[in-house]
C-alpha cells in the first residue's frame, strides 16, 4: 500500500504539471489535445501501476508561421515488458514557416529518463559495462524549396545523451567482477542530409539524396556513416476509386561497421488502393529489400513484406466512426507474419465500444477492449483493457485502466 501511495503521489505531481501546462496552452493555442490514462498491470507476481499522458498543441502565429508543442509522460513503479525505465518524459517545441515556395522547420526535443535499467551502448560486442541514461537533448532544423516542378531540401539533427558509465573491474581479493561507476559523460550523434527531387509528370518523380552520420561513441569513430542514393516514385490513378503507387530506392552506403555484402541496398514497393462506394475500402502493399557488394557482382535477398487490409464503415453511424477492420501481414524473414481484426461501434448516443485482436504468429497475441463516453463530439472518457500474451516465454500481461482524451 505504501508503494502504491508513493507512486500515486509522484504521478499526481507529474500529471498536475501537464494539466496546468495544458490549461495555459489551451488559452493561447488554437488546438490542444490532452490525454491521460491510469493503468493497473498484472500477470507477474506484483501489480504494476502505470500512468500514460500526452499533450499536443498547435497554433498559427501568423499567416505563414506555426508553433507546435507536445509532451509524452510514462510513469511506472516497476519495469513493464519493453518499457525500459520507470519514468520517461519526452517534450518537443517546434516552429515552422511556410509559403508557396518555402518550408522551414526548427525544433528542440528533450527526453528525461527516470530510474533506468541497464543500457548497453557502443561497442555492442564489448560486454564489460553498461550505461544509465539521464537526459537527451535533440535539436533539429529542416528547409525545403519548391519551384517549377523541382524540390530541394536539407536537414540537420544533433543528439546529445548524458549517461553514467558503469564498468566491471576485477577484484583480486574476492576473485570477482565488481561494477564501478565512472563520471557522467556525453554521447553525440549528428545526422544531416540533402535531397533534390523533380516531378516529371503528375504521377512520376525522380530524386537524388545524400545522408551523413557522425558519432563519438568510440575513439575510432567506426559508427560514422555516409550514403548516396536515388529514388523513383510513381502514382497512377486507375479510376476514380483506385490508385496504384510504386517506388524504387537505391542507396550506396559507406561505413566501417558494414560488411562489403551490404554496401548497396535496394528497396522496391508497390501499393494498390481501392474504394467501393463510401463504406468499403482496402489496400494491398508489397515491400522487397535486398543488397549487394560494392562491385554489384552479387545480389542478396534480405526480406519481403506483403500486407493487405480491408475496412467497412457501418452506414448507421453518420460520423463513420463505427467500422470493422481486418487484415494480415506476411513477412517470414522478419518472423512477423500476423493477422488482425478491429471493430468499433456506436452502442447508444455518445457511447462507443471497441474490440481488437492481433496475432503475430509464433510470437505474441494482442487483445484490446475499450468503452468510451463522448461528452463532446471529440472528447471522451473511457475504460480500457489490454492483454499481451507472449508465446515465447508463456507470459501474459493484463492492462486495466481508465482515462480521458480532451480537445479544446
HUTA-V831636 format. One record per residue. OMEGA is omega as a letter, one per 30 degrees, with the letter a starting at -180 (none if undefined). Layout:
BEGIN
omega: [OMEGA OMEGA]
END
This chain:
BEGIN
omega: [l a a l l l a l l l a l a a l l l a l l l l l a a l a a a a a l l l l l l a l a a a l a a l l l a l l a l a l a a l l l l a a a l l l l l l l a l a a l l l l l a l a a a l a l a a a l a l a l a l a a a l a l l a l l l l l l l l a l a a l l a f a a l a a a l a l a l a l l l l a l a l l l l l l l l l l a l l l l l l l a l a l l l l l a a l a a a l a l a l a l l l l a a l a l l l l a a a l a l l a l a a a l l a l a l a l l l a a a l a a l a a l a l a l a l a l a a l a l l l l a a l l a l l l a l a l a l l a a a l a a a a a l a l l a l a l l l l l a a a a l a l l l l l l l l l l l a a l l a a a l a a l l l a l a l l l l a a a a a a a l l a l a a l a l l a a a l a a l a l a l l l l a l a l l l a l l l l a l l l l a l a a l a l l l a l a l a l l a a a a l a l a l l l l a a a a a l l l l a l l a l a a l a l l none]
END
